[in-house]
Amino acid sequence: MDWYTTSEQFLRQMNDFQRASFENWSSMFPGTQSFSMSSYRDNFNKALSFQESLLTNSLEVQAQLSRMYIDTQKQFLQGYFNVLRNWYSY
């Protein structure tokens, strides 16, 4: 047995275990009956899309904050050098 075959079998067993656990868990709660295994792939894709949009928005916020930080530093340094120029010109 090579590593690929072993890992593939392990992943298949984990998938089966997770699916069985989820089915058992969902059968205990009446509100989760609409979250059936037939819509599992759809729900997975929705969750994945949500995570992707959350990370994309987070990166955009980080980029905006970085731009604001750099602009603030630029304004501070321009003011600093202007004060030094004015002070030296007296």
Secondary structure, 3 states (H helix, E strand, C coil): CCHHHHHHHHHHHHHHHHHHHHHHHHHHCHHHCCCCHHHHHHHHHHHHHHHHHHHHHHHHHHHHHHHHHHHHHHHHHHHHHHHHHHHHCC
